[in-house]
Amino acid sequence: MKKMMILFSLLSLFVVAQATKEITGTVYDETNVPIPGVSIVEKGTLNSVLTDMQGNYKINVVGNQSVLVFSFIGYENQEIAVEEKMQLVVHLIPDQVSMDEVVVVGYGVQKKQDVTGSVSTAIYGSRSKRQKQSALAGQTPGIRIRGNSSYQKAYCVPPCVPVNNEDYAGFSENKFLDPNENPLSTFSVDVDRASYTNIRRYINNGSLPPADAVRIEEMINYFTYDYDEPRDEHPFAIHHELATCAWNKEHYLMKVALQGKKIDREELPPSNLVFLLDVSGSMGAHNKLPLLKSALKLLVNELREEDKVSIVVYAGAAGVVLEPTSGNNKRKIVEALNQLSAGGSTAGGAGLRLAYKLAHENFVKDGNNRIVLATDGDFNVGISSNDEMEKLIEAERNKGIYITVAGFGMGNYKDSKMEIIADKGNGNYFYIDNIQEARKAMVEEFGGTLYTIAKDVKFQLEFNPALVAGYRLIGYENRLLAKEDFNNDKKDAGEIGSGHTVTALYEIIPVGAKDAVSYLPSVDELKYQPNKSKKERTKPSSKFSNELLTLKLRYKMPDADKSNLLVRTVNHKVKELSETSDDFRFASSVTAWGMLLRNSEYIEDVTYTDVIKWAKKARSNDEQGYRAEMIRLMESAQSMSSMLGVHVE
């Protein structure tokens, strides 16, 4: 009898195994853009998977009677019977019900106001050649987007939604400098990543980003690199690499990088976090408040018993919806988040002041006291000017309360204000365009997002004119410092979090390069002081004849007022590009792509095909698939550029 039961059990298992089958497919949104992070559950079971970065999935189900439930924040759930199908391609529909909710919070009930729709625009920079090519391609000028400096024409790849009130601070890319006239290059580090994910959002929505939305340093620093951690008392290690420049064989490309020390979560100081959440009418879209709440739930899941969370919201007024609560009471925090919905105007100033008040009341000495601001950046009631916000945030920063900024949404996105808040508040700034990015920022990079290991970090490089005819820092345009700022400990600079990497690239024109004259125009001889001849200025000193440059770095520990100094020398030893690390070549490809998106004058003879090839050859260290995703974005941008009439072979 016992043998019969065993045989029957094995037969049952065999029948079930025979009935099991694999279902594959892709999940798209309503505009045919793949959606990563969609939850797919076999109904009535715990069997579930998520779509990957390309929206693809694979799930084994019991049999033809199974039903799959597809769900994603801001979209209607879909239930689809498997039946005889082996492949299911699904298009999710935005959940319109969530757009009509009212706000139910401590300060009253308000109807939802106007919600700005999605936008699809492409800025095509200032170079006349490419503007003419766009015109020849038959593109119709679309809407006009205002930056802080000027209006720029927008061209979009259909389908387009002609609504855009986004705001980006205008800037011009760094030029080549002559080390005889400007031997020192000084800048603050930057670990923000918002620009890359914002660019991704534009491309996934069918358009190229505005030129001023492309900050190359944030594109480079979005990715992780395989740098060695520090082995001494300093909180980070310095790395550098020098090779032939990929887009100009006469030039060099130098990488300067920092790897922050990784601190185990158990060793992190206790946190006093205040979530400052924008619940105004402009946050009603599915990729704003609903996504924001999902992102913060991921963060809450990482908190410990000794961590405290408070929640302040602002719309027509500001209010506290959660008093300080232990990270061990996750259910209470999540319930408070679940109650929030969008409506009203934007009392950003009142919200900031209330959040700082709550942070002071619960201040943790030697702890991590931080506001986490989540918004689309639309501050139109209360504090509205950048100057006024800067003064408030700087004063609170000096009292030990930092601020991290998470951006959401599109259409009326205020990038310029968000960046200022994070820069002045000793925090970092990231943009969340989907739940996968929320997981990256809130879970995978938890320590770097919330815990500062060094502040006021700044570089100063001195170039040897005997070997360097010209140099330019690529990116970091809004992080440049005066040479006197380097030794001034009162001058604010960037912060580095636990495990963060920072990478900067310099393009260098060596002495003797044929194109040096075209990049470094001459100036008249001086009248009131003696002029050295070119030969005298570039005559090498025997003592430093092989030194290309000297690299200096200053930083402060989080609780210190006095900086520490590190000095490194870079010798004139240039590798061939093929001899460099995969990280060096990948960062080079990211940089080149950023220059293409900005229509840089320094990358005239490089095409999308070139840049995509470079990225593919350097695609290693990619367990999470972020580098592969960037290549896909490059290919999409190439197609859109081709439609606009730009030479993209």
VOGU-3710 file (C-alpha; in Angstrom, 3 decimals, decimal comma):
1> mkkmmilfsl> 0,000/0,000/0,000  2,812/2,374/0,928  4,492/1,689/-2,433  1,228/2,424/-4,220  0,917/5,819/-2,458  4,472/6,755/-3,396  3,813/5,712/-6,995  0,578/7,754/-7,053  2,407/10,834/-5,678  5,133/10,547/-8,285
11> lslfvvaqat> 2,508/10,151/-11,007  0,697/13,256/-9,767  3,898/15,262/-9,791  4,610/14,030/-13,314  1,153/15,122/-14,512  1,595/18,583/-12,944  5,066/18,891/-14,455  3,668/17,936/-17,844  0,948/20,613/-17,505  3,447/23,363/-16,657
21> keitgtvyde> 4,388/25,620/-19,537  6,457/28,736/-20,126  4,813/32,030/-21,111  6,924/34,835/-22,545  6,138/38,302/-23,825  6,583/42,053/-23,534  4,574/44,702/-21,700  4,100/48,136/-23,299  2,411/51,367/-22,277  -0,246/53,113/-24,334
31> tnvpipgvsi> 2,415/54,674/-26,603  4,156/51,354/-27,373  7,090/52,057/-25,024  8,240/48,940/-23,076  7,640/49,181/-19,320  10,265/47,732/-16,937  9,234/46,585/-13,467  5,685/45,421/-14,294  4,439/42,799/-11,820  3,091/39,594/-13,393
41> vekgtlnsvl> 1,352/37,193/-10,993  -0,273/33,849/-11,685  -3,675/34,469/-10,118  -4,344/32,549/-6,917  -0,673/31,668/-6,416  2,546/33,224/-5,159  4,165/32,659/-8,558  5,301/36,037/-9,895  7,966/37,818/-11,965  8,871/41,376/-13,015
51> tdmqgnykin> 9,537/42,644/-16,528  13,176/43,456/-17,270  14,656/46,747/-18,508  13,232/46,075/-22,005  9,755/45,197/-20,729  10,267/41,472/-21,378  9,201/38,666/-19,047  9,221/34,885/-18,726  7,010/32,920/-16,317  6,193/29,223/-15,851
61> vvgnqsvlvf> 2,493/28,573/-15,161  0,592/25,431/-14,165  -1,404/25,068/-17,367  -3,968/26,425/-19,798  -6,422/27,314/-17,016  -4,017/29,834/-15,481  -4,772/33,562/-15,435  -1,979/36,162/-15,374  -2,461/39,500/-13,623  -0,397/42,400/-14,983
71> sfigyenqei> -0,039/45,436/-12,679  2,036/48,592/-12,623  1,691/51,804/-10,651  -0,581/54,322/-12,375  -2,031/51,758/-14,799  -5,135/49,588/-14,743  -4,579/45,953/-13,813  -5,113/43,461/-16,619  -6,125/39,817/-16,177  -5,453/37,566/-19,160
81> aveekmqlvv> -6,281/33,869/-19,446  -3,364/31,811/-20,714  -5,445/29,173/-22,569  -3,421/27,782/-25,500  -1,120/30,809/-25,779  2,641/30,564/-25,355  3,290/34,298/-25,782  1,382/37,291/-24,423  2,092/40,856/-25,545  0,293/43,282/-23,256
91> hlipdqvsmd> -0,501/47,014/-23,529  -1,359/48,622/-20,183  -3,866/51,472/-19,992  -3,361/54,502/-17,667  -5,616/54,385/-14,619  -7,888/57,408/-15,081  -9,586/56,865/-11,714  -6,488/57,943/-9,806  -6,465/61,209/-11,756  -9,824/62,252/-10,283
101> evvvvgygvq> -9,130/61,587/-6,620  -9,347/64,281/-3,959  -6,836/65,109/-1,254  -7,713/63,690/2,171  -5,086/64,918/4,618  -4,847/66,720/7,930  -5,517/70,150/6,507  -8,755/69,477/4,623  -10,248/68,247/1,378  -9,624/69,829/-2,010
111> kkqdvtgsvs> -10,623/68,953/-5,549  -7,851/68,090/-7,958  -6,853/71,004/-10,172  -5,529/70,918/-13,723  -3,045/68,164/-14,426  -0,450/68,743/-17,116  -0,275/65,927/-19,639  2,754/64,134/-20,933  5,085/65,830/-23,341  7,129/64,785/-26,322
121> taiygsrskr> 9,564/67,404/-27,551  13,072/67,555/-28,930  15,352/70,530/-28,757  17,645/70,886/-31,697  20,498/73,129/-30,537  21,984/76,249/-32,000  24,179/74,896/-34,793  22,883/76,187/-38,092  23,955/73,100/-40,075  21,726/70,807/-38,087
131> qkqsalagqt> 18,865/73,291/-38,023  18,991/73,439/-41,806  19,029/69,651/-42,007  15,956/69,503/-39,772  14,182/71,995/-42,014  15,121/69,996/-45,116  13,661/66,899/-43,480  10,297/68,656/-43,451  9,982/69,001/-39,688  7,506/71,566/-38,476
141> pgirirgnss> 8,670/73,769/-35,614  6,757/72,736/-32,546  6,312/74,427/-29,214  8,887/76,732/-27,641  10,491/75,803/-24,350  11,870/78,494/-22,146  15,193/77,965/-20,431  16,717/80,475/-18,008  18,798/82,006/-20,772  16,706/82,013/-23,932
151> yqkaycvppc> 13,954/80,394/-25,957  14,879/77,483/-28,166  12,868/75,911/-30,982  11,539/72,437/-30,364  11,038/69,705/-32,901  9,260/66,493/-32,038  9,004/63,063/-33,509  5,296/62,133/-33,849  3,233/61,452/-31,871  3,689/64,727/-29,996
161> vpvnnedyag> 1,731/66,358/-27,216  2,256/70,124/-27,586  2,319/70,925/-23,876  5,536/71,822/-22,094  6,412/74,181/-19,299  9,632/72,510/-18,183  12,483/74,663/-16,944  16,218/73,999/-17,364  19,030/76,365/-16,414  20,913/77,409/-19,525
171> fsenkfldpn> 24,674/76,913/-19,779  27,451/76,776/-22,381  29,874/73,875/-22,542  33,401/74,403/-21,270  35,973/75,674/-23,786  39,619/74,738/-24,227  41,951/76,785/-22,040  45,643/77,551/-22,485  47,618/76,517/-19,369  49,961/79,455/-19,893
181> enplstfsvd> 47,033/81,761/-19,210  44,886/79,422/-17,068  47,096/76,773/-15,458  44,497/75,835/-12,809  41,176/74,047/-13,285  38,991/74,040/-10,146  35,598/72,420/-9,693  33,271/70,876/-7,135  32,409/67,170/-7,342  28,912/66,184/-8,415
191> vdrasytnir> 27,187/62,856/-7,733  23,769/63,866/-9,038  22,268/61,497/-11,619  19,024/63,280/-12,528  20,057/64,313/-16,024  20,561/60,747/-17,277  17,180/59,444/-16,137  15,476/62,572/-17,416  17,115/62,001/-20,826  15,882/58,413/-20,678
201> ryinngslpp> 12,367/59,667/-20,031  12,495/61,966/-23,057  13,750/59,227/-25,373  11,287/56,626/-24,087  8,508/59,151/-24,730  9,641/59,554/-28,336  11,790/62,685/-28,369  15,291/64,011/-27,892  15,963/66,085/-24,759  16,531/69,845/-24,644
211> adavrieemi> 20,236/70,659/-24,883  20,205/72,291/-21,434  18,757/69,108/-19,908  21,950/67,257/-20,898  24,537/67,491/-18,111  27,302/65,147/-19,159  28,816/64,676/-15,701  25,464/63,329/-14,443  25,284/60,938/-17,379  28,762/59,586/-16,602
221> nyftydydep> 28,108/59,298/-12,871  24,832/57,431/-13,309  26,835/54,242/-13,874  28,907/52,250/-11,415  32,577/51,586/-12,142  35,005/49,002/-10,816  37,269/51,288/-8,780  39,251/50,079/-5,781  38,023/51,270/-2,391  40,245/53,358/-0,080
231> rdehpfaihh> 42,838/51,500/1,965  43,903/54,333/4,252  42,263/56,793/6,635  40,642/58,833/3,864  36,948/58,230/3,000  37,662/57,705/-0,697  40,374/56,595/-3,103  41,615/58,649/-6,089  42,030/57,009/-9,505  43,172/58,344/-12,874
241> elatcawnke> 43,736/57,007/-16,378  45,231/58,697/-19,463  44,820/57,583/-23,079  44,286/58,664/-26,659  40,938/60,430/-27,110  38,366/58,321/-28,980  36,887/61,201/-30,988  40,133/63,045/-31,748  43,277/60,953/-32,165  45,527/64,017/-31,793
251> hylmkvalqg> 44,202/64,626/-28,281  44,371/62,831/-24,943  41,480/61,933/-22,651  42,107/61,805/-18,920  39,798/60,267/-16,354  39,893/61,451/-12,738  37,762/59,414/-10,347  36,895/58,900/-6,691  35,573/55,758/-5,036  33,794/56,388/-1,756
261> kkidreelpp> 34,119/54,008/1,167  31,181/51,637/1,492  29,680/51,551/4,971  27,691/48,503/6,075  24,057/49,322/6,771  24,359/48,165/10,382  27,150/50,698/10,946  25,293/53,684/9,485  24,304/56,357/12,026  20,625/56,623/13,047
271> snlvflldvs> 18,476/58,714/10,720  15,968/61,465/11,366  14,190/61,649/7,994  11,437/64,048/7,051  9,634/63,163/3,821  8,515/66,470/2,295  5,987/65,486/-0,364  4,381/67,589/-3,059  0,683/66,608/-3,314  -0,410/69,586/-5,405
281> gsmgahnklp> -2,604/69,251/-8,478  0,387/69,067/-10,790  1,380/65,774/-9,111  -1,765/63,910/-10,161  -0,282/62,109/-13,174  0,486/58,387/-12,902  4,253/58,998/-13,104  4,216/61,512/-10,261  2,432/60,948/-6,925  1,568/57,245/-7,470
291> llksalkllv> 5,166/56,507/-8,480  6,457/58,697/-5,630  4,526/56,672/-3,062  5,806/53,379/-4,471  9,390/54,702/-4,420  9,189/55,791/-0,785  7,719/52,442/0,238  10,894/50,833/-1,107  12,948/53,254/0,988  10,841/52,579/4,104
301> nelreedkvs> 11,561/48,877/3,730  15,289/49,623/4,162  14,907/51,494/7,468  15,912/50,134/10,880  14,350/50,442/14,323  16,658/53,318/15,288  15,640/55,349/12,220  12,726/57,801/12,426  10,430/59,028/9,646  8,059/61,984/9,569
311> ivvyagaagv> 5,872/63,042/6,642  5,030/66,620/5,687  2,853/67,360/2,661  2,118/70,581/0,850  -0,473/71,690/-1,685  -2,846/74,606/-1,006  -1,403/74,495/2,514  1,231/72,485/4,343  0,621/69,913/7,068  2,086/67,026/9,046
321> vleptsgnnk> 0,472/63,699/8,166  2,874/61,479/10,118  4,621/62,379/13,359  8,092/60,863/13,925  7,726/57,080/13,627  10,288/54,308/14,092  11,501/52,564/10,975  10,430/49,373/12,703  6,758/50,438/12,337  6,701/50,151/8,568
331> rkivealnql> 2,976/49,480/8,344  2,098/52,828/9,947  4,418/54,710/7,585  3,049/52,915/4,507  -0,542/53,571/5,609  0,226/57,291/5,836  1,666/57,205/2,308  -1,354/55,316/0,987  -3,729/58,086/2,157  -2,126/60,732/-0,041
341> saggstagga> -3,571/61,967/-3,332  -3,098/65,089/-5,428  -4,951/68,409/-5,483  -4,515/72,144/-4,899  -1,800/74,688/-5,611  1,830/74,441/-4,500  2,800/75,944/-1,133  6,404/74,872/-1,470  7,841/77,532/0,840  5,499/76,680/3,695
351> glrlayklah> 6,275/73,006/3,233  10,045/73,583/3,411  9,776/75,604/6,626  7,489/73,057/8,273  9,818/70,188/7,301  12,840/71,986/8,765  10,881/72,704/11,968  10,042/69,025/12,370  13,653/68,021/11,629  14,924/70,379/14,355
361> enfvkdgnnr> 12,428/69,096/16,907  13,674/65,534/16,383  17,353/66,311/15,712  19,703/63,354/16,294  23,156/64,377/17,448  25,844/62,659/15,355  23,061/61,197/13,244  21,754/61,648/9,725  19,271/64,530/9,843  17,824/64,912/6,388
371> ivlatdgdfn> 14,788/66,083/4,455  13,803/63,977/1,439  11,941/66,305/-0,923  9,861/64,578/-3,603  8,272/66,854/-6,211  8,051/67,933/-9,821  9,734/71,164/-8,682  6,764/73,469/-9,207  6,989/75,987/-6,338  4,412/78,653/-7,155
381> vgissndeme> 3,111/79,677/-3,720  5,274/80,989/-0,853  8,996/80,778/-1,545  9,273/81,253/-5,291  12,621/82,876/-6,022  15,787/80,835/-6,199  17,662/83,375/-4,051  15,152/83,095/-1,223  15,245/79,312/-1,287  19,049/79,274/-1,341
391> klieaernkg> 19,299/81,423/1,798  16,889/79,208/3,729  18,529/75,951/2,653  22,096/77,191/3,251  21,184/78,347/6,771  19,654/74,970/7,625  22,568/73,108/6,051  24,922/74,904/8,406  22,789/73,658/11,311  23,319/70,057/10,240
401> iyitvagfgm> 20,101/69,360/8,325  20,710/68,259/4,740  18,220/67,832/1,919  17,994/65,179/-0,800  15,756/65,804/-3,820  13,815/63,244/-5,875  12,206/64,552/-9,068  9,127/63,103/-10,750  6,980/63,658/-13,806  6,963/65,690/-16,991
411> gnykdskmei> 5,335/68,676/-18,647  5,906/71,239/-15,913  9,100/69,757/-14,481  11,334/72,400/-12,807  14,805/70,925/-13,047  16,550/74,238/-12,342  14,976/74,652/-8,896  15,481/71,019/-7,949  19,195/71,164/-8,717  19,651/74,350/-6,676
421> iadkgngnyf> 17,911/72,853/-3,636  20,102/69,732/-3,633  23,332/71,638/-4,324  22,756/74,156/-1,556  21,409/71,570/0,870  24,407/69,197/0,902  22,293/66,505/-0,725  22,076/64,698/-4,021  19,465/65,031/-6,742  17,990/62,201/-8,764
431> yidniqeark> 15,059/61,845/-11,127  12,764/58,826/-10,908  11,029/57,884/-14,146  9,949/54,330/-13,264  9,835/51,834/-10,415  13,125/50,259/-11,501  14,871/53,602/-10,999  13,151/53,969/-7,635  14,641/50,643/-6,594  18,093/51,686/-7,822
441> amveefggtl> 18,034/54,956/-5,863  16,213/53,804/-2,738  17,469/50,229/-2,324  20,602/49,446/-4,357  22,216/52,829/-3,599  20,578/53,370/-0,215  23,768/54,392/1,614  24,971/56,763/-1,092  21,544/58,367/-1,378  21,131/59,204/2,300
451> ytiakdvkfq> 24,499/59,067/4,099  27,295/61,587/3,543  30,868/60,385/4,118  32,629/63,595/2,973  31,490/67,150/2,270  32,826/70,171/0,391  34,832/67,933/-1,942  36,655/69,889/-4,648  39,366/69,296/-7,230  42,117/71,558/-8,492
461> lefnpalvag> 44,342/70,449/-11,379  47,491/72,299/-12,455  48,548/71,580/-16,047  52,180/71,657/-17,197  52,392/74,038/-20,229  55,548/72,288/-21,405  53,413/69,256/-22,281  49,855/70,589/-22,471  48,835/73,128/-25,112  45,195/73,188/-24,013
471> yrligyenrl> 42,642/71,378/-21,868  38,943/71,400/-21,171  36,839/69,839/-18,433  33,908/67,978/-20,002  30,723/68,754/-18,116  30,580/70,211/-14,581  29,740/73,630/-16,110  27,613/74,599/-13,114  30,212/73,241/-10,668  33,170/75,391/-11,682
481> lakedfnndk> 34,954/77,277/-8,892  37,331/80,214/-8,845  40,929/79,185/-8,217  40,837/81,013/-4,862  37,878/78,880/-3,728  40,014/75,761/-3,483  41,789/76,838/-0,292  38,736/78,613/1,143  37,126/76,296/3,677  34,050/78,522/3,819
491> kdageigsgh> 33,265/77,806/0,182  30,560/75,177/-0,260  31,255/72,269/-2,621  29,913/68,781/-3,355  29,206/65,826/-1,089  29,960/62,118/-1,478  27,790/59,376/-0,025  28,625/55,867/1,112  29,907/53,828/-1,842  29,507/56,660/-4,342
501> tvtalyeiip> 31,787/56,979/-7,342  32,617/60,294/-9,006  34,174/60,457/-12,466  35,361/63,473/-14,461  36,974/63,560/-17,906  39,377/66,113/-19,379  40,155/66,416/-23,070  43,787/67,492/-23,427  45,585/68,985/-26,441  49,248/67,993/-26,229
511> vgakdavsyl> 51,980/70,383/-27,278  52,624/69,858/-30,991  49,060/68,857/-31,928  48,235/70,183/-35,407  44,769/71,411/-34,471  45,836/73,341/-31,363  45,572/76,703/-33,121  41,950/76,123/-34,148  40,880/75,422/-30,572  43,122/78,015/-28,895
521> psvdelkyqp> 42,862/81,342/-30,752  45,721/83,753/-30,151  45,468/87,087/-28,310  47,382/90,322/-28,736  50,662/90,898/-26,924  50,362/92,605/-23,532  51,239/96,291/-23,299  51,936/96,829/-19,594  53,888/93,707/-18,655  56,602/91,690/-20,366
531> nkskkertkp> 55,559/88,880/-22,672  57,417/85,604/-22,713  57,920/83,970/-26,056  56,031/80,771/-26,760  59,319/78,888/-26,621  60,134/80,310/-23,181  56,669/79,524/-21,830  56,754/75,906/-22,891  60,367/75,178/-22,002  60,237/72,122/-19,722
541> sskfsnellt> 61,809/72,206/-16,283  64,196/69,316/-15,806  62,626/68,681/-12,411  59,087/68,254/-13,765  59,775/67,344/-17,398  57,650/64,182/-17,291  54,740/65,538/-15,206  51,615/66,230/-17,232  49,725/67,721/-14,313  49,324/67,805/-10,548
551> lklrykmpda> 45,979/66,851/-9,056  44,904/68,249/-5,694  41,763/67,445/-3,759  40,234/68,952/-0,626  37,430/67,515/1,497  35,931/67,754/4,981  34,584/65,012/7,156  30,804/65,412/7,658  31,154/66,996/11,103  34,337/69,029/10,420
561> dksnllvrtv> 34,974/72,661/9,502  38,580/72,257/8,342  39,486/70,518/5,084  42,036/67,802/4,364  44,366/67,966/1,345  45,390/65,138/-0,996  47,949/65,563/-3,816  48,697/63,262/-6,746  50,967/63,624/-9,783  50,029/62,376/-13,255
571> nhkvkelset> 52,993/61,522/-15,453  53,131/61,854/-19,237  52,406/58,188/-19,927  49,624/57,874/-22,502  47,963/54,522/-23,281  46,392/53,542/-26,550  42,617/53,513/-26,197  42,539/49,737/-26,719  44,819/49,292/-23,686  42,521/51,091/-21,259
581> sddfrfassv> 39,973/49,593/-18,888  36,419/48,838/-19,985  35,261/51,479/-17,505  37,415/54,141/-19,178  36,118/53,313/-22,635  32,507/53,084/-21,463  32,725/56,485/-19,731  34,218/57,824/-22,981  31,226/56,535/-24,945  28,773/58,088/-22,472
591> tawgmllrns> 30,637/61,386/-22,799  30,594/61,279/-26,592  26,862/60,541/-26,594  26,255/63,489/-24,295  28,177/65,738/-26,665  26,086/64,498/-29,594  22,885/65,245/-27,666  24,201/68,736/-26,887  25,356/69,284/-30,502  28,873/69,948/-29,230
601> eyiedvtytd> 31,312/71,709/-31,526  34,057/69,392/-30,210  32,750/66,182/-31,753  32,100/67,172/-35,365  33,310/64,002/-37,086  31,741/61,393/-34,769  28,453/59,626/-35,562  25,951/57,670/-33,486  27,217/54,508/-35,128  30,709/55,230/-33,750
611> vikwakkars> 29,486/55,916/-30,227  27,214/52,867/-30,122  30,112/50,681/-31,276  32,357/52,063/-28,515  29,706/51,440/-25,869  29,053/47,869/-27,003  32,755/46,974/-26,897  33,072/48,351/-23,334  29,885/46,773/-21,975  31,124/44,799/-18,997
621> ndeqgyraem> 30,413/45,074/-15,269  26,722/45,174/-16,191  24,908/42,739/-13,906  21,908/45,070/-13,565  21,661/45,762/-17,291  22,022/49,550/-17,088  24,763/49,722/-19,715  22,742/47,588/-22,103  19,796/49,890/-21,538  21,913/52,930/-22,437
631> irlmesaqsm> 22,898/51,309/-25,729  19,209/50,811/-26,488  18,582/54,489/-25,715  21,469/55,451/-28,010  19,931/53,429/-30,816  16,541/55,062/-30,248  18,149/58,506/-30,239  19,944/57,606/-33,473  16,623/56,765/-35,132  14,998/59,987/-33,934
641> ssmlgvhve> 17,979/62,052/-35,055  17,732/60,420/-38,472  14,057/61,411/-38,692  15,071/64,988/-37,928  17,552/64,989/-40,809  20,777/64,833/-38,807  23,746/62,861/-40,179  23,867/59,798/-37,913  25,642/57,042/-39,849
//
